[in-house]
């Protein structure tokens, strides 16, 4: 059954002020590349998958990616239905503002900024040691992690200043390379039939519900952080009413299939029992050991290099997302007006990008000065904040979608604007419970730090609501 939509203008929305919109010509493929790069697929396969196997539901872990994909697809049904009625590139902030009002929208925007900047900064804690491994692999000297973080920071700042299409091309090349090498590994394992035949855990109820399914689902949900950024590129997309929904669905499906198939192949490569033992005892080298076994030393070395570039791609993608949140907020005069002036030649949010770079620089420098372990502390703490924050953002957006279409479905089916969003909301609330229940484990076992993270996010939301009310009262 065909569905009709009403133009945004009919809702009385005002377009962003002249001269304060970004420019670009991004198609579906370019946006999908940036979203998948933000998800850092090689980083997930090398880091999250062994954790999910060891701490979650063992050989049934690949099936949790299927479950997570279904929940997020349900979320996307309502999210994309509302896209034509949101006329600004603010992603979650814009959707919530449109439905629940400006103060709530600004509160969500502040939570989004904290979440995305935290992840961008935290990933430098993984990238630094990964860069050191690449240099040592080539026979070079052992260098401190912050040297590689500084180089990546400079490149990210440069690319963030330029037109978005340059970033999309860089991300496209890096993403293609990292996915290609993993798909080669998957193919070799499958063609060889694995160690003891191909694992049946992905379809076995006894395997799927073994161990801790909740922890498995938790790690699966974490692996998708970044997919929701499709809408933030609205102003730079061709025909966004069609491009954004297509990019969202395609990114989710591709990410989900890639994670499920690859984690299943890695388990098959060792056999169920040995895969679980290796993921538990040597999770940090699980992917590299598997690659060395099936595609040789050269393949394993390539994965070491591409793991580094995958982390860089993740940083660049989240830098672009965070910059556009700042730009959208400054369009509403929540932040200084100068941050919403695009570059005359590049059409990029160059001032907003530099502002984000400044915040990230302070974060990384603080980690160095206070001697934090780059991965176990700096990354883990910041990633914990992002995990909670992004799930909260999706829950708020699901509520916004349901409220927006509560009285008028605008020609959409009951499934698209009520049933699917409600089911997605239920799945996300379940994920939030799992995350909060296990948050102290995610951030190194500290209950105090877990509460600090929750406090920071609550404070960010409250501050945004206060600012939103003042902006609304003065407009």
Buried (B, 14 or more C-beta within 10 A) or exposed (E): EEEEBEEBEEBEEEEBEEEBBBBBEBBBEBBBBBBBBBBBBBBBBBBBBBBBBBBBBBBBBBBBBBBBBBBBBBBBBBBBBBBBBBBBBBBBBBBBBBBBBBBBBBBBBBBBBBBBBBBBBBBBBBBBBBBBBBBEEEEEEEEEBBEBBBBBBEEBBEBBBBBBBBBBBBBBEBBEBBBEBBBBBBEBBBEEEBBEEBBBBBEBEEBBEBBBBBBBBBBBBBBBBBBBBBBBBBBBBEEBBEBBBBBBBBBBBBBBEBBBBBBBBBBBBBBBEEBBEBBBEEBEBBBBBBBBBBBEEEBBBBBBBBBBBBBBBBBBBBBBBBBBBBBBBBBBEBBBEEBBBBBEEBBBBBBBBBBBBEBBBEBBEEBBEEEBBBBEBBBBBBBBBBBBBBBBBBBBBBBBBBEBBEEEBBEBBEEBBBBBBBBBBEBBEBBBEBBBEBBBBBBBEBEEBBEBBBEBBEEBBEBBBBBBBEBBEEE
